[in-house]
Amino acid sequence: MVPLIKPVLVPSRQPVGDLRGGVGTPYIAYDVKRNRYWLLFTGWSDPTGLKREGFVAPIDESLNVDLSQVRKILPSTFPEPAEYTNNTIRGLYNEAKDEFYVVSTHGKNSYIFVFDPDWNLKGYKPLIVRDYVWDSGAPIRPTGAYGNIRDALAVVPIENSEAIGLFMIRNVDDLNELKVEDWGELGRWGRGNDVIDFTTMPRFQVFVEVDSPNKWLLQTYIGPSLDEVWSINDLRDIAILEASLMPLLGIEDSFTQVGHPHYTTLPDGKPKLLLASFRDTWSIRPDTKKEGYTHEIWAVYVDEDIFNPSNYGELRGLFNGTESKWYYVPSADRLMVSVNGDAELHMKLDVHDDVEQVIKLSRGINTIDKPATWVKLKASTQVKATIKAIVK
């Protein structure tokens, strides 16, 4: 399929003054009771891009945004003074309670806000309070199902953005009962994991902007379909590998840089990534004497190829320690592990399988043909390892 790429919001053509500085972090929420689709996004008039604010506006099946009905739901001064404000907005609709849950990163923390169907604020609470959250966002996805009916998952870059972490949000539908559990590192690759999104269907997969020294680009971490694990709680014991997403998107250099990914099939029923183009970042602005921040929002239509590990060629990860989580390496033709000391590779076909195969690894590059679906590294002393799964 040849990707279709179309604009959603371009600040230089907007009649809304609050948005002329830039727009970004798009997210679509569906109000099923009123059959309305809402685009949540950040916007700003500040040319330095620091005083960002949260907005919602109706969006139709042609991806036309009705700015005559745009509403500012998170001013730059709220919920508290900060240098860098409301920089990443994510949200979803709870049909059972008829309310919207919106997460925004503000300063160095993230907050969850509850709104009624008319976007009136009902309450808010700090969500993930860590210095490393910064502007990455903290998207949440409901788990549903019997053991976790009121819970949600969240992913956030951790350790100075060198890895991504997984969090369980207990009782997400009640601010008084909400609690956050840190489930540890989920994947590690790249030194600039930033604005982030993820899915639990069709598989557990993370989409993230990476701020590399070369370009702001998009990458993905590929996990299992949730029918490959016995329960949501299994996710605390697994790790997933990264792959380059850009070759599957068909984006060319007129976009300059891209980031702020959001995967959705809304509102037209077609799978797509909403993203931001940082078109004016390759030169210094005369007014600010800094690189530009006039982000634009675009849609790139995709197909099931982005969820097929075999289409990426190579999945990658880094590990530092004595025992890793179980890495998901589906359909791998070959596994290559570079390790700086003696270690073992444990393999099994199912994450709950009692039968394991153990292979001795020596210092240097080790190659394993046709590895099992789940692999784990173990060592008697701390080691550093680079893991690459070659998929066909």
Secondary structure, 3 states (H helix, E strand, C coil): CCCCEEEEECHHHCCCHHHCCEEEEEEEEEECCCCEEEEEEEEECCCCCCECEEEEEEECCCCCECHHHCEEEECCCCCCCCCCECCEEEEEEECCCCEEEEEEEECCEEEEEEECCCCCEEEEEEEEECCCCCCCCCCEEEEECCCEEEEEEEEEEECCCCEEEEEEEECCCCCCCCEEEEEEEEEECCCCEEEEEEECCCCCEEEEEEECCCCEEEEEEECCCHHHCCCHHHHHHEECEEEECHHHCCCCHHHCCEEEEEEECCCCCCCEEEEEECCCCCCECCCCCCECCCCEEEEEECCHHHHCHHHCCEEEEEEEEEECCEEECCCEEEEEEEECCCEEEEEECCCCCCCCEEEEECCEEEEEECCCCEEEEEEEEEEEEEEEEEEC
